[in-house]
Amino acid sequence: MAITSHSKGHEIKYVNGEWEKDLVTCKKCGKKNVLVNLCTPRHCSNLNTAKVDACIAPLIQILNDFGVKTRNCCCGHGEYQGIIIIEQDNERIDLKLKNDNS
């Protein structure tokens, strides 16, 4: 018997004693593994990484390369409006992504 839940907008399954998070297909971009590791920023020495939806990863990487701190970004997976959350001077700025269907 598998247990299902959700993590960061993705359905995940608990099978054989572990969560299978990589069995996800994004309805927007169609990529199987929509989470990728990014350095924030890429040229940093301690190589902090974040998991980001693959279809918005290039944009998030550019923002991070220019020193913009991003948090909890999501493409929307073709079901919801995507969002990029920016942290600047202890304030949160929500950038809503244009929905391709609108």
C-alpha positions in Angstrom: 0.0 0.0 0.0 1.4 3.4 -1.0 0.7 6.6 0.9 0.4 9.8 -1.1 0.9 13.4 0.0 2.0 16.7 -1.6 5.3 18.5 -1.4 5.8 22.0 -3.0 2.9 21.4 -5.4 3.8 17.9 -6.4 2.1 14.7 -5.5 4.6 12.4 -3.8 4.3 8.7 -2.8 5.7 6.8 0.2 6.7 3.4 -1.2 9.0 0.8 0.4 9.9 3.0 3.4 10.8 6.2 1.5 9.2 9.2 -0.3 9.5 9.0 -4.1 9.7 12.6 -5.1 11.3 12.2 -8.5 8.3 10.4 -10.0 6.7 13.8 -11.0 5.7 15.1 -14.3 5.0 18.9 -14.6 1.8 19.5 -16.5 3.2 22.8 -17.8 6.6 21.7 -19.2 6.1 18.0 -19.4 9.5 17.3 -17.8 9.7 14.2 -15.6 12.1 15.6 -13.0 11.0 19.2 -12.5 13.2 19.9 -9.6 16.8 20.9 -10.2 19.7 22.0 -8.0 20.9 25.5 -8.4 23.7 27.4 -6.8 22.5 30.6 -5.2 24.4 32.4 -6.7 26.3 30.1 -9.2 29.7 31.6 -8.5 29.5 31.4 -4.7 32.2 29.4 -2.9 29.9 27.5 -0.4 27.6 26.3 -3.2 24.2 26.7 -1.5 21.6 24.9 -3.6 17.8 25.2 -4.0 15.4 22.9 -5.7 13.5 24.8 -8.4 11.0 23.7 -11.1 13.0 23.0 -14.2 10.8 25.3 -16.5 11.6 28.4 -14.4 15.1 27.4 -13.3 17.0 29.5 -15.8 15.1 32.6 -14.7 15.7 31.8 -11.0 19.4 31.2 -11.7 19.8 34.6 -13.4 18.1 36.4 -10.5 20.4 34.5 -8.0 23.5 35.3 -10.1 22.7 39.0 -9.7 22.3 38.7 -6.0 18.5 38.6 -5.8 17.4 36.2 -3.1 14.6 34.0 -4.2 12.4 31.9 -2.0 9.7 29.3 -2.6 9.4 29.7 -6.4 6.9 27.6 -8.3 5.9 27.5 -12.0 2.3 26.6 -11.2 2.5 23.2 -12.9 0.0 24.3 -15.5 -2.7 24.3 -12.9 -2.0 27.4 -10.8 -0.5 30.8 -11.4 3.3 30.6 -10.9 5.1 32.8 -8.4 8.6 33.9 -7.6 9.1 35.2 -4.1 11.9 37.7 -3.6 13.4 38.6 -0.3 14.9 42.1 -0.2 15.7 44.3 2.9 13.7 41.9 5.1 10.6 42.4 2.9 8.8 39.9 0.8 8.0 40.7 -2.9 5.7 38.3 -4.8 6.2 38.3 -8.5 3.3 36.5 -10.2 4.1 34.7 -13.5 1.9 35.1 -16.5 -0.3 32.1 -17.0 0.2 30.7 -20.6 -3.6 29.9 -20.8 -4.7 33.5 -20.2 
